[in-house]
């Protein structure tokens, strides 16, 4: 197996730190995420349903998803 030299190479930009649950939810709700990969979509659904009653979480998620989709064009 070849060693991973890119990790130690200062010319290679570091990957951004993952967002906390609170930051991901906030940026999703205010439609300031750059993208929404499937893993983050699932993570957000879990965040929503664990923070408030199911019916309210689903309604809020739908509203926020529509806002995000509109912002993405």
N, C-alpha and C positions, 0 to 999 in steps of 0.2 A: 504494500500500500504506500502511495506517495504521501509525503508530509504536506500539510496544508500551510503553505508559505504566505498565502494571502492574508491570513489572520494577523500576521506580524508585520506586514508590509504597510508602512504609513501612507503610501500612495493610494491604497484601497480604502474607500470610505466605509466607515462603520455602519452597520445596519441600525436604523432608528430603534430606540428602546420601545418595547411594547407599551401600549397605553394601559393605564389602570382601568378597572371596570367603570369607575365613576367618570373618568375622562372620556372613555369610549362612548358611554351613554350620553354624556353632555354634548360631545361633538356630533353624534348621530342625531340627537334631538334638535340641535341648532343647524344641522345640515352643513357642517364644516369639515366633514371627513372627505379625503380625496377619493376614496373608493370604499367599497363594502364587499370584501371577499366572503365567500360562503362561511368560512369558519367564524368570522366576526358577526355575520348575520345570526348564526346559531347562538353564539356567545351572548349577543344582545337580547335575543329572545329569552334566554335563561336569566339574564340580569333583570329584565322586566318582570318576569313571572315570579321571581323570588323577592321582589321588593314591594309588591302590592297585590291585592286580590286579582284573581285570574281575569275576570271580565274587564276590570279597569286596565290591567296590564295589556291585554289584547287590543283594546281600543286605543290606548296610548301608542302602542307599537305601530298599529296601522296608520295613525295620524303622522307619527314621526317618519315612517317609511315613505309615505306619500310626499311629505315635505322634502325628504332627502332625494327622492326620485325626481321631483320637480326641479330641485337645485342642480341636479346632475344633467338635466336637459333631456 
